[in-house]
Amino acid sequence: MKTDAKQNSEISFDDFQSQILNDYRVAVMSRECSLLGRREVLTGKAKFGIFGDGKELPQLAMARAFQNGDFRSGYYRDQTFMMALGHLNPKGFFHGLYATTDIEKEPMSAGRQMGGHFVTHSINEDGTWKDLIKQKNSSADISCTAGQMPRLLGLAQASKIYRHVHGMDSSKFSNNGNEVAWGTIGNASTSEGHFFEALNAAGVMQVPMVISVWDDAYGISVPAKYHTTKSDISEVLKGFQRDEKHDGYEIFKVKGWDYTALIHAYENASDIAREKHVPVLIHVTELTQPQGHSTSGSHERYKSAERLEWEREHDCNKKFREWILDNNIATEEVLKEIEKGCKQEVRHAKKEAWTEFLAPHRKHKTELVQLLSKLAAATPNRVFVTKIMNDLISIEEPIKRDLAANGRKALRYVIGEDSPEKQALQQWVNTFMANSQQKYSSELYSTQDNNAISIPMVKPTYLDDAAMVDGRMILRDNFDKLFEKYPEALIFGEDTGNIGDVNQGLEGLQEKYGELRIADTGIREATIVGQGIGLAMRGLRPIAEIQYLDYIMYGLQTLSDDLATLRYRTVGKQIAPLIIRTRGHRLEGIWHSGSQMGGLIHFLRGMYILAPRNMTQAAGFYNSLMKSHEPALVIESLNGYRLKERKPQNLGEFCTPIGVVETIKPGTDITVLSYGSTLRLVTQVAKELQQVGIDVEVIDAQSLLPFDINHDVVKSVQKTNRLLIIDEDVPGGCSSYLMQEIIEKQGAYQYLDSEPQTLTAKPHRPAYATDGDYFSKPSEEDIFEKIYDIMHESNPETYPELR
């Protein structure tokens, strides 16, 4: 479908000239930052640099079309865009390069991510939302190629939700769905599956998304012909072009050095996406890499002399300069003056940033040298402490590591001594370490008053004649209460909408709440997760359903690199309170019975991981999570939907506490910890063991991240003096994590009379059918015999050998 170029509104020549020269100034400023930034890396002041040089002009055009309320989901080349919006200045650029840990000076991540990763702040200090429609927004970047694409889909879908779903408070998040989500990606990264999955989903959903492909014809050293069919992504995607009969994309192709064509393309893209909710792809070609891919290498190694000469001639800043002169917008003298001013400003900003970066370190160095000097005078090991002091003095530009390492090493030479000087150094080192560690380790989880582990327990209540119903009906009716209570809540996934999920836990809810709130999706787990992230970042409360736990592997990169790290890498300045709903455990077969918990609890630090044993517990977890603003993964027991449970009368209100274990059966002989579906087997075996005189204390972990914040398991071990962890994950998986938590962190080792043990699945995927399950995962007989053997070892006379 052909779209006419939008014409600029009538403005005076002075205003027009001012706009052009301001754009030129931003382009030159950004380029100077890139050039000087590379030098800072090569001199060792920064560790790594990857810059946006060669991409300045299209980013200026994108910034012109970008409006308040819009969101960017981009990658590490977009510094010019952020400068054009006023979100990045040269000094901030260098603070990012140096990894300054002051959020005021380095607002992108306080040094937690390398430079080139951009973010705007969505959250106030008190944890409340800022007014996102009064600012231009950038979602927090990740380095993973195409990793920004799943999130982009959700950011765009939020506008569609806000436009068409009524009854929710959108005052801080949307103006009738008029916001556009802008994505940027390099041409080579369009080869990634995330790009095609997000592209296809946006075309199906028809959401206001504009994707810019910055095409410089290479992916690091590899030319486009090895990345893309026909070496041309827009040529490949012609089948996505909308026409009179079919929805699809609007696709533009524009040269990256053609200023006027870029301005028109981005104005048109903005209008089409914003007004009609049609996704747009802008293929920006003939871009260059003036300094190559990054500071880790030189592009002279892989580009021909002819290609390098072509890049010099087609540099977008050079072409922009020529266009300004050819059209008499400014004189050579005016442009030289702008260029001179930019060089001076960038040099000055670099110097200021480096001075500010060093200032606190130099202050601490002075303190530490004084303490070491006094310690040297007070210890027989003066020569060793003096050497450490002199080594520290010789470091002219110290960093935190230099200070911490030298202070800690000095303490080795006064072991066993007791002096005021030693105590002063100990106090300094402890304070310095605690304060420094906080700068690198805070905000993995929320510390606000409504954080998930602070939500108090509300027990389910029951009528005397409470009905015994299928577990899935408790989930269904609880979800009904939640969607009624929270207008901003929505759920989506494969088979989630029309049939109410494969286990009917949402039966009939689409008819009640509509196709946008209870929605079906395609088979595309990475972008189901991405939808949830983007929606949650824009103030909605999404629940993204992954049909089976095994399938979460398709979305694991997005969960691990994006969702789980979001709060941490933005130092709490952005959040995505997304709930991932899935089901797993104990189904019979390799691909639908996974229990890959050992991987998930390590990949997903920053999220809560909850494994309820039944649907009442699961419903309580959803209720708790909706009261907080943190991401979580809830794994329902796949074989529990048809098991009977008493139906609570306070659906939507009762809350399962997060981070708390539950003792299912008290006992005196041994503590047995498990979770999920396996817990039912343990409970049954515990009854059978009573027949042979073994009294088992059964504990449900239920919350894996975090685990047992009250240390109730160690209290049980203190009583029983024995510990067994039963898990259907592979050996060394989740059971090992739980063992470390109990033995090492809780200190249960001091109460044990027997070796702590685990009983896990075999080290392979579970084989198919009932026999496959029996010989792959812990059976009731395995559990019985394992517990009996532990008791036999401690008291063979009372418990003779079983087999």
C-alpha positions in Angstrom: 0.0 0.0 0.0 1.6 3.3 -1.1 1.5 6.2 1.3 2.1 9.7 0.3 4.9 11.6 2.1 3.7 13.9 4.9 4.6 17.5 4.3 6.0 19.6 7.1 3.8 22.3 8.6 4.6 25.8 7.4 7.4 27.4 9.5 9.6 30.4 9.1 13.0 30.0 7.5 14.6 31.0 10.8 12.8 28.2 12.6 13.6 25.8 9.8 17.3 26.8 9.9 17.4 26.5 13.7 16.0 22.9 13.6 18.5 21.9 11.0 21.5 23.4 12.7 20.4 21.9 16.0 20.2 18.5 14.4 23.7 19.0 12.9 25.0 20.0 16.3 23.6 16.9 17.9 25.1 14.7 15.1 28.5 16.3 15.5 28.4 16.1 19.3 27.5 12.4 19.2 30.2 11.7 16.7 32.8 13.5 18.8 31.7 11.4 21.8 32.2 8.2 19.8 35.6 9.2 18.6 36.9 10.3 22.0 35.1 7.4 23.7 37.2 5.0 21.6 40.4 6.7 22.7 39.4 6.4 26.3 39.0 2.7 25.9 42.3 2.3 24.1 44.0 4.2 26.9 42.6 2.0 29.5 40.2 4.4 31.3 37.2 2.4 30.1 36.9 -1.4 29.6 34.9 -1.5 26.3 33.1 0.8 23.9 30.5 0.2 21.3 29.2 3.4 19.8 26.6 4.9 17.4 28.8 6.6 14.9 27.6 6.3 11.4 24.0 6.0 12.5 23.4 9.7 13.6 21.1 10.9 10.8 18.3 8.3 11.0 18.3 8.6 14.7 17.7 12.3 14.5 14.8 11.6 12.2 13.4 9.1 14.6 13.7 11.5 17.5 11.7 14.1 15.5 8.8 11.7 15.2 9.0 10.4 18.7 6.4 11.9 21.1 5.6 12.0 24.8 4.3 8.6 26.0 6.2 6.7 23.2 8.6 4.0 24.1 11.9 2.9 22.6 13.2 -0.7 22.7 16.5 -0.5 21.0 20.1 -1.6 21.0 23.5 -0.2 21.8 23.9 2.2 18.8 21.2 4.7 19.7 23.2 7.4 21.5 22.3 10.1 19.0 18.7 9.4 19.5 19.0 9.7 23.3 20.9 12.9 22.9 18.3 14.4 20.5 15.6 13.7 23.1 17.7 15.4 25.8 18.1 12.2 27.8 21.9 11.9 27.3 24.6 14.6 27.3 28.3 14.2 26.7 29.2 14.1 30.4 26.6 11.4 31.0 28.0 9.5 28.0 31.5 9.4 29.6 30.1 8.5 33.0 28.5 5.5 31.4 31.8 4.6 29.7 33.7 4.8 33.0 31.0 2.9 34.9 30.3 5.6 37.5 28.2 4.1 40.3 26.3 7.3 41.1 22.8 7.1 39.6 22.6 10.9 39.4 25.7 11.1 37.2 25.1 7.9 35.3 21.3 7.5 35.2 21.3 4.7 32.7 22.4 2.0 35.1 24.8 3.5 37.7 27.7 1.6 36.1 26.0 -1.8 36.0 25.9 -2.0 32.2 28.5 -0.9 29.8 27.9 2.4 27.9 25.5 2.5 25.1 22.7 0.9 27.1 19.9 3.4 27.6 17.0 3.8 29.9 14.6 6.4 31.2 13.2 6.3 34.7 9.6 5.1 35.1 9.5 4.7 38.9 9.7 7.3 41.6 11.8 6.9 44.7 8.7 5.7 46.7 8.1 3.0 44.1 5.1 4.7 42.5 4.8 5.2 38.7 5.9 8.4 37.1 3.6 10.0 34.5 4.8 8.1 31.5 2.7 10.1 29.0 4.4 13.3 30.0 7.9 12.0 29.1 9.7 10.3 26.2 10.5 6.8 27.4 13.2 4.2 26.7 12.9 0.7 28.0 16.2 -0.6 29.4 18.5 -2.0 26.8 20.2 -5.4 26.9 23.2 -6.4 24.8 21.8 -9.7 23.5 21.3 -9.4 19.8 17.5 -9.1 18.9 16.8 -9.5 22.6 15.0 -6.1 22.5 12.4 -7.4 20.0 10.1 -9.5 22.3 9.7 -6.6 24.7 8.9 -4.2 21.9 5.9 -6.3 21.0 4.4 -5.8 24.4 5.2 -2.1 24.5 3.2 -1.7 21.3 0.4 -4.0 22.4 -0.2 -1.8 25.5 -1.4 1.0 23.3 -3.9 -1.3 21.7 -5.1 -2.5 25.1 -5.5 1.1 26.4 -7.4 2.1 23.3 -9.9 -0.7 23.2 -10.3 -2.0 26.8 -12.2 0.3 29.1 -12.6 0.6 32.8 -8.9 0.8 33.8 -7.0 3.8 35.0 -4.7 4.8 32.1 -4.0 8.4 33.3 -0.2 7.9 33.7 0.2 5.4 30.9 -1.7 6.2 27.8 -3.6 8.8 25.9 -6.2 6.6 24.2 -3.6 4.3 22.9 -1.9 6.9 20.7 1.6 5.9 21.7 4.1 4.2 19.4 6.7 1.6 20.4 9.9 2.2 18.4 12.4 -0.6 17.9 15.9 -0.4 16.6 18.1 -3.3 15.4 21.2 -3.9 13.3 20.7 -5.5 9.9 22.7 -8.7 10.9 20.6 -9.2 14.0 17.5 -9.5 11.9 18.7 -13.1 11.3 17.8 -14.0 14.9 14.6 -15.9 15.6 13.5 -13.2 18.1 13.3 -10.7 15.3 11.1 -12.9 13.0 8.9 -14.1 15.9 8.2 -10.5 17.0 7.8 -9.3 13.4 5.2 -12.0 12.7 3.3 -11.5 15.9 3.0 -7.7 15.4 1.7 -8.2 11.9 -0.9 -10.6 13.2 -1.9 -8.4 16.2 -1.7 -5.1 14.3 -0.1 -3.0 17.0 1.6 0.4 16.7 5.2 -0.6 16.3 7.9 1.0 14.2 11.0 -1.1 13.6 14.1 0.6 12.3 16.8 -1.6 10.8 20.2 0.2 10.8 21.9 -1.5 7.8 25.6 -0.9 7.4 26.0 -4.2 5.4 28.0 -6.0 8.0 27.5 -8.1 11.2 30.8 -7.4 12.9 33.1 -8.8 10.2 30.6 -10.8 8.3 29.0 -9.2 5.3 25.2 -9.2 4.7 25.2 -11.9 2.1 25.9 -14.4 4.9 23.2 -13.0 7.1 20.2 -12.3 5.0 18.6 -13.9 1.9 19.2 -11.6 -1.0 21.3 -9.5 1.4 18.3 -7.3 1.9 15.8 -7.6 4.8 13.1 -5.4 3.3 13.3 -7.4 0.1 12.8 -10.6 2.1 9.9 -9.1 4.0 7.8 -8.0 1.0 5.3 -10.7 1.8 4.5 -8.8 5.0 3.5 -5.7 3.1 -0.1 -4.8 3.6 -2.5 -4.5 0.7 -6.1 -3.7 0.0 -7.3 -7.2 1.2 -4.8 -8.1 3.9 -3.5 -6.6 7.1 0.3 -6.5 7.4 3.1 -4.1 7.5 3.9 -0.8 5.9 7.5 -1.0 4.7 9.8 1.9 3.9 13.3 1.7 2.5 15.4 4.8 2.8 19.1 5.7 2.6 20.7 6.6 5.9 22.5 9.7 4.6 19.4 11.3 3.0 18.2 13.7 5.6 14.9 14.9 3.9 13.9 11.3 2.9 14.6 10.2 6.5 12.5 12.9 8.0 9.5 12.1 5.7 9.8 8.4 6.2 9.7 8.7 10.0 6.9 11.2 9.9 4.8 8.8 7.7 5.7 5.8 9.9 4.7 7.7 13.0 1.3 8.7 11.6 0.5 5.2 10.2 1.4 3.5 13.4 0.0 6.1 15.8 -3.4 6.6 14.1 -4.1 3.3 12.5 -2.2 0.9 14.7 -0.4 -0.6 11.7 3.1 -1.8 12.3 5.9 -0.3 10.2 9.3 -1.4 9.2 11.9 1.2 8.1 14.9 -0.3 6.4 17.6 2.3 6.6 20.4 1.4 4.1 23.8 2.7 3.1 24.9 3.4 6.7 28.5 3.2 7.7 30.8 2.2 10.6 33.4 4.9 10.8 35.3 3.1 13.6 34.2 -0.5 13.0 32.0 -2.6 15.2 33.5 -1.9 18.6 36.7 -1.1 20.4 37.7 -4.8 20.4 38.9 -4.7 16.8 39.6 -2.8 13.6 37.3 -2.9 10.5 40.4 -2.5 8.3 41.0 -6.2 8.9 37.9 -7.2 7.0 36.8 -4.4 4.7 38.4 -3.7 1.3 40.0 -0.4 0.5 37.2 0.3 -1.9 34.6 -0.3 0.8 36.4 1.9 3.3 36.6 4.7 0.7 32.9 4.3 0.0 32.1 4.6 3.7 34.1 7.8 4.0 32.3 9.3 1.1 28.8 8.2 2.3 29.3 9.0 6.0 25.9 10.4 7.0 27.4 13.4 8.9 29.5 14.3 5.9 26.4 14.0 3.6 24.3 16.1 6.0 27.0 18.8 6.0 27.1 18.8 2.2 23.3 19.1 2.0 23.3 22.0 4.4 25.8 23.9 2.3 24.2 23.0 -1.0 20.9 24.3 0.2 22.3 27.5 1.6 21.0 26.7 5.1 24.3 27.8 6.7 27.7 28.9 5.6 31.0 27.0 6.0 32.0 29.3 8.8 28.8 28.6 10.7 29.3 24.9 10.5 33.0 25.1 11.5 32.0 27.1 14.5 29.5 24.4 15.5 32.1 21.7 15.0 34.7 23.6 17.0 32.2 24.1 19.8 31.2 20.5 19.9 34.8 19.3 20.1 35.5 21.7 23.0 32.3 20.7 24.8 33.0 17.0 24.5 36.6 17.3 25.6 35.5 19.3 28.6 32.7 16.9 29.4 35.2 14.0 29.3 37.6 15.7 31.6 34.8 16.6 34.1 33.3 13.1 34.1 36.7 11.5 34.7 37.4 14.0 37.5 34.0 13.3 39.1 34.5 9.5 38.7 37.9 9.7 40.5 36.9 12.2 43.2 35.4 9.7 45.8 38.1 7.2 45.1 40.8 9.7 45.8 39.1 10.8 49.0 39.0 7.1 50.1 42.6 6.7 49.1 43.7 9.5 51.3 41.8 8.0 54.2 43.2 4.6 53.6 46.8 5.8 53.3 46.5 7.6 56.6 45.2 4.4 58.3 47.9 2.3 56.8 50.6 4.7 57.9 49.3 4.6 61.5 49.0 0.8 61.3 52.6 0.5 60.0 53.8 2.4 63.0 52.0 0.2 65.5 52.8 -3.3 64.1 56.0 -5.5 64.1 55.2 -6.2 60.5 55.8 -2.6 59.5 57.8 -3.4 56.4 54.9 -5.3 54.8 52.2 -2.8 55.7 54.5 0.0 54.4 54.9 -1.7 51.1 51.1 -2.0 50.7 50.8 1.7 51.6 53.5 2.7 49.1 51.9 0.6 46.3 48.6 2.3 47.0 50.2 5.8 46.9 51.7 5.0 43.5 48.3 4.4 42.0 47.4 7.9 40.7 43.9 7.0 39.5 42.6 4.5 41.9 39.3 2.5 41.5 37.3 0.7 44.2 39.1 -2.6 43.6 42.5 -1.0 44.4 41.2 0.4 47.6 39.4 -2.8 48.7 42.3 -5.1 47.8 45.0 -3.1 49.5 43.0 -2.5 52.7 42.1 -6.2 53.0 45.6 -7.4 52.3 47.0 -5.2 55.0 44.8 -6.9 57.6 46.6 -10.2 56.8 49.8 -8.9 58.4 48.2 -8.0 61.7 46.3 -11.2 62.4 46.4 -11.9 66.1 47.3 -8.4 67.0 45.0 -6.1 68.9 45.5 -2.3 68.5 43.3 0.8 68.0 45.1 1.2 64.6 44.0 -2.3 63.5 40.5 -1.8 64.7 40.3 1.5 62.8 41.4 -0.2 59.6 39.0 -3.1 60.1 36.1 -0.7 60.5 37.1 1.3 57.4 37.4 -1.9 55.3 34.1 -3.3 56.5 32.3 0.0 55.9 33.9 0.5 52.5 33.0 -3.1 51.4 29.4 -2.8 52.6 28.9 0.5 50.9 30.6 -0.6 47.7 28.9 -3.9 47.5 25.5 -2.2 47.8 26.3 -0.2 44.6 26.6 -3.4 42.7 24.1 -5.7 44.4 21.0 -3.7 45.3 17.6 -3.9 43.7 17.6 -7.5 42.6 14.3 -7.7 44.3 12.0 -4.9 45.5 12.6 -3.3 48.9 9.4 -1.3 48.8 6.8 -1.8 51.5 4.6 -3.8 49.2 7.3 -6.3 48.1 6.0 -9.8 47.5 7.5 -11.4 50.6 5.9 -8.7 52.8 2.4 -9.6 51.7 0.9 -11.3 54.8 -0.7 -14.7 54.7 -4.5 -14.7 54.4 -5.8 -18.3 54.9 -8.5 -19.8 52.8 -11.8 -20.0 54.7 -14.4 -22.6 54.1 -18.0 -23.1 54.8 -18.8 -26.2 56.9 -20.3 -27.9 53.9 -17.7 -26.6 51.4 -17.9 -28.6 48.1 -15.1 -30.8 46.9 -14.4 -29.6 43.4 -11.8 -30.1 40.7 -8.7 -28.1 41.5 -9.0 -26.3 38.1 -12.4 -24.8 39.2 -10.7 -23.1 42.2 -8.2 -21.6 39.8 -10.9 -20.6 37.4 -13.1 -18.9 40.0 -10.2 -17.2 41.6 -9.0 -15.8 38.3 -12.6 -14.6 37.8 -12.3 -12.6 41.0 -8.9 -11.2 40.1 -10.0 -10.0 36.6 -13.0 -8.4 38.3 -10.9 -6.8 41.0 -8.0 -5.6 38.8 -9.3 -4.0 35.5 -5.7 -3.7 34.3 -5.1 -7.5 34.6 -5.0 -9.6 31.5 -3.9 -13.1 30.5 -2.7 -14.6 27.2 -1.1 -17.6 25.8 -1.5 -20.6 23.5 -5.1 -21.9 23.9 -5.7 -19.5 26.8 -8.7 -17.6 25.4 -11.4 -19.5 23.6 -11.1 -22.9 25.3 -10.0 -21.4 28.6 -6.5 -23.0 28.6 -5.8 -26.7 28.0 -6.9 -27.6 31.5 -9.9 -25.3 31.6 -8.5 -23.1 34.4 -9.9 -20.1 32.5 -13.1 -21.7 31.3 -15.7 -19.1 30.2 -13.6 -16.1 31.2 -13.0 -14.8 27.6 -16.7 -14.6 27.0 -17.0 -12.5 30.2 -13.9 -10.3 29.9 -13.3 -10.1 26.1 -10.7 -11.3 23.7 -8.1 -8.7 24.6 -8.0 -9.5 28.3 -8.3 -13.3 28.0 -6.4 -13.8 24.7 -5.2 -16.6 22.5 -1.7 -16.2 20.9 0.3 -18.1 18.4 2.9 -20.7 19.2 5.7 -18.3 20.1 6.9 -18.5 23.7 9.7 -15.8 23.4 7.2 -13.1 22.4 4.6 -14.3 24.8 7.1 -13.5 27.5 8.0 -10.3 25.6 4.4 -9.2 25.4 4.2 -9.5 29.1 7.3 -7.5 29.8 6.3 -4.7 27.6 2.7 -4.6 28.9 3.9 -4.6 32.5 6.4 -1.8 31.8 3.4 0.3 30.7 1.4 -0.1 33.9 -0.7 -3.2 33.0 -0.8 -6.4 35.1 -0.2 -9.2 32.6 -0.2 -12.9 33.2 1.7 -14.7 30.3 0.9 -18.3 30.0 3.5 -20.8 28.8 1.5 -24.0 28.1 4.0 -26.4 29.6 7.1 -25.9 31.7 9.2 -27.6 29.1 8.3 -24.9 26.6 9.6 -22.2 28.8 13.0 -23.0 27.4 11.9 -21.2 24.2 11.5 -18.0 26.2 14.3 -18.5 28.7 16.7 -16.0 27.1 14.0 -13.3 27.3 13.1 -14.3 30.9 16.7 -14.4 32.0 18.4 -11.5 30.2 15.5 -9.1 30.2 12.8 -9.7 32.8 14.8 -11.2 35.6 17.5 -8.4 35.4 15.3 -5.4 34.7 15.0 -4.0 38.2 18.6 -4.8 38.9 20.1 -3.2 35.8 18.1 -0.1 36.2 18.7 0.2 39.9 15.0 0.0 40.5 14.1 2.7 38.0 12.1 0.4 35.8 9.9 -2.6 36.7 7.9 -5.2 34.9 5.5 -7.0 37.3 4.8 -9.8 35.0 3.5 -13.2 36.2 4.5 -16.2 34.1 1.9 -19.0 34.5 2.8 -22.5 33.5 2.3 -26.1 34.5 4.6 -29.1 34.8 5.9 -32.1 36.7 5.0 -35.8 36.6 3.4 -36.1 33.2 4.6 -39.1 31.4 7.0 -38.3 28.5 10.3 -36.6 27.6 8.8 -33.3 26.4 5.9 -32.6 28.6 7.2 -33.7 32.0 10.3 -31.5 32.5 11.4 -30.4 35.9 14.3 -28.2 34.9 14.1 -26.3 38.2 17.8 -26.4 38.8 18.4 -24.3 35.7 15.5 -22.0 36.3 16.3 -21.0 39.9 19.7 -19.9 38.7 18.8 -18.3 35.3 15.9 -16.4 36.9 17.5 -14.7 39.9 15.5 -11.5 40.2 12.2 -13.3 39.8 10.2 -15.3 42.3 9.8 -19.0 41.5 6.8 -20.7 43.1 5.8 -24.3 42.9 2.5 -24.8 44.7 1.4 -28.4 45.5 -2.3 -27.8 44.6 -4.5 -25.3 43.0 -5.6 -23.6 46.2 -2.0 -22.8 47.0 -1.5 -21.6 43.4 -4.5 -19.3 43.6 -3.1 -17.9 46.8 0.2 -17.1 45.1 -1.6 -15.3 42.3 -3.5 -13.2 44.9 -0.3 -12.3 46.7 1.6 -11.4 43.5 -1.2 -9.1 42.3 -0.7 -7.1 45.5 3.0 -6.5 44.8 4.9 -5.3 41.7 7.4 -8.0 41.0 7.9 -10.6 38.4 7.3 -14.3 39.2 7.0 -17.7 37.7 4.2 -19.9 39.0 4.4 -23.6 38.2 1.1 -25.4 38.7 1.1 -29.1 39.2 0.1 -30.6 35.9 -1.6 -33.7 37.3 -3.6 -31.8 39.9 -6.3 -30.1 37.9 -8.8 -32.9 38.2 -7.9 -33.8 41.8 -10.6 -32.7 44.3 -10.0 -29.8 46.7 -12.3 -28.0 49.1 -13.5 -24.8 47.6 -12.7 -21.7 49.7 -15.3 -19.0 50.2 -12.8 -16.1 50.1 -11.6 -16.5 46.5 -9.5 -13.7 45.2 -8.6 -12.7 48.8 -6.7 -15.5 50.5 -2.9 -15.2 50.0 -0.2 -17.8 50.1 2.9 -16.3 51.7 6.0 -16.1 49.4 9.3 -17.3 50.8 7.6 -19.4 53.5 7.6 -23.2 53.8 4.7 -25.2 55.2 4.8 -28.2 57.4 2.3 -30.7 56.0 2.9 -33.4 58.6 4.8 -33.1 61.9 7.2 -35.8 62.8 10.2 -36.7 65.0 12.5 -39.0 63.1 13.5 -37.3 59.9 12.8 -34.1 58.0 11.7 -34.6 54.4 11.5 -31.6 52.1 9.8 -31.6 48.7 7.5 -29.5 46.5 5.0 -29.7 43.7 3.5 -32.9 42.5 6.2 -35.1 44.2 5.0 -33.8 47.5 1.8 -35.9 47.2 3.9 -39.0 46.9 5.9 -38.0 49.9 2.8 -37.4 52.0 1.4 -40.8 51.1 4.7 -42.6 51.9 4.9 -40.8 55.2 1.7 -42.5 56.2 3.0 -45.9 55.1 6.3 -45.4 57.0 4.3 -44.9 60.3 3.4 -48.6 59.9 7.1 -49.5 60.4 7.7 -47.0 63.2 9.2 -44.1 61.3 7.7 -40.7 62.0 8.4 -38.4 59.1 8.1 -34.6 59.2 7.0 -33.5 55.7 7.7 -29.9 54.6 6.5 -28.3 51.4 9.1 -25.9 50.1 6.4 -24.3 47.8 8.5 -21.1 47.3 11.9 -21.8 45.7 13.0 -18.2 45.1 13.1 -17.0 47.8 13.3 -20.2 50.0 12.4 -20.4 53.6 13.1 -16.9 54.8 12.0 -17.8 58.3 14.5 -20.8 58.5 11.7 -23.2 59.5 13.5 -26.2 57.9 16.5 -25.9 60.2 14.1 -25.8 63.1 12.7 -29.1 62.0 16.2 -30.6 61.5 17.1 -29.4 65.0 14.3 -31.6 66.2 14.8 -34.7 63.9 18.5 -34.5 63.3 18.1 -36.0 59.8 17.4 -34.4 56.4 16.2 -35.8 53.0 15.4 -33.6 50.0 13.2 -35.2 47.4 13.0 -33.7 43.9 12.1 -34.8 40.4 14.8 -32.6 38.9 18.0 -34.2 37.7 20.8 -35.0 40.3 22.6 -31.8 41.3 19.6 -29.7 40.2 17.1 -28.0 42.5 17.9 -30.4 45.4 21.5 -29.2 45.5 20.3 -25.6 45.7 18.0 -26.5 48.5 20.7 -28.4 50.3 23.0 -25.4 50.2 20.2 -23.2 51.5 19.6 -25.5 54.5 23.0 -26.8 55.3 25.2 -23.8 54.6 23.0 -20.7 54.9 20.7 -22.0 57.7 23.5 -23.9 59.4 21.6 -27.2 59.7 24.9 -29.1 59.6 25.4 -28.6 63.3 22.2 -30.5 64.1 22.7 -33.6 61.9 23.2 -37.1 63.2 23.1 -38.6 59.7 24.5 -37.5 56.3 22.0 -35.1 54.6 20.8 -36.8 51.4 18.8 -36.2 48.2 16.5 -38.4 46.2 16.1 -37.1 42.6 15.2 -38.2 39.2 17.7 -40.1 37.0 20.2 -38.0 35.0 18.1 -38.1 31.9 14.8 -36.9 30.6 11.8 -39.0 31.8 11.0 -41.8 29.5 7.5 -42.2 28.0 4.4 -43.8 29.6 3.7 -45.0 33.2 6.7 -47.4 33.3 9.0 -44.6 31.9 7.9 -42.3 34.7 8.3 -45.1 37.3 11.9 -45.8 36.3 12.9 -42.1 35.7 11.5 -40.2 38.6 11.2 -40.9 42.4 8.4 -43.4 42.9 6.6 -44.1 46.2 8.8 -47.2 46.6 12.0 -45.2 46.0 10.9 -42.7 48.7 10.0 -45.4 51.2 13.2 -47.3 50.7 15.4 -44.1 50.8 13.9 -43.0 54.1 14.0 -46.5 55.5 17.7 -46.9 54.5 18.6 -43.6 56.3 16.9 -44.9 59.5 18.6 -48.4 59.0 22.0 -46.8 58.9 21.4 -44.9 62.1 19.7 -47.8 63.9 20.1 -51.2 62.1 18.6 -53.2 65.0 15.3 -51.4 65.0 15.3 -51.1 61.2 16.8 -54.2 59.7 18.0 -54.2 56.1 15.1 -54.0 53.6 16.7 -55.3 50.5 
